Amino acid sequence: MGNPIIPTGDIRQENPGPDRQGAFKRGWTAAVKDLKDNDESSKYSDGPPPEDLTWDNLGYRLGCNFGETDDELQQELLSGA
């Protein structure tokens, strides 16, 4: 098994619709929860994101790097993904 931080496959659908954009933002929100020093946890709290890249775990990965941001930056990054 490789490094789970680096995705080994990309299974995202091209041109994400509203449902995929929502998944991206849910992943980002999960990252922000995990970065906070409190009792909140996310579905990724028990381990790294899956090796295959999805819109959800792309949001998580970026959220881990950028932390809490405004929706405008998230949308800009999503549009460039």
N, C-alpha and C positions, 0 to 999 in steps of 0.2 A: 504494500500500500504506500502511495506517495504522500507528500505533504498535503494534508487536507485544506490548508490555507490557500493553496494554489489549485484552482479548478482543473480537472483533467478532461472534462467534456463540457460542451455548451448545449443545453437542451432547451434554451429559451426560444419561444416563438418570435418570429420577426414582427416588427410593427406592433408593439404591445397595445392592446385595447384597454379599456377601463379596468377590466378585471386583473390584468397583468400589472397595470400601473398601481392598483390597490395592493397587489402582492408585494411589489417593490417597496411601497411605503410601509406596509406591515413589517417587512424585514428590517427596514431602517428603524422603526419604532422598537423592535425587539433588541436591536443593538444598543440603542440609547438606554433601554431598561437595564441591560447587562453592564453598561459602563457606570451606572449610578451605584453608589455605595449604600444600598439599602436592601430591603427584603424582596424587592420586585425581581422577578426572573422571567425569562423568555423560553421559548421552545429550544433555543440554542444554548441555554445555560449549562446543560450537561455535557456538552461536547462541541466540537467545531462544526461548521456547516457542511453539508454533503459535498462530495467531490465534484458532482455534476453541477454546473452553473444553472440556476433558475433565476427568474425575476425576483423571487422572494429572497434567496440567499445573496443575490447581487446587492439588493438593498441592505441586507445585514452587513455584508463585507464593507460597503461604502460607509454605512452608518458607524461602524467600528472605527473607521479612519477619520471621519468628519465630525462625529458626535451630533449633538443637537444643533439643527440648522433650521432655517426658514424653508417653507414649501417651495419657494422660488428656486433655491439652489438644488433641492432634490429633483425638481422638474427639469432643470437644466441638465443635470447629470443623467437623468433617465433618458432625455431626448438625445444625448450624445452616446448612449450605450449601444 
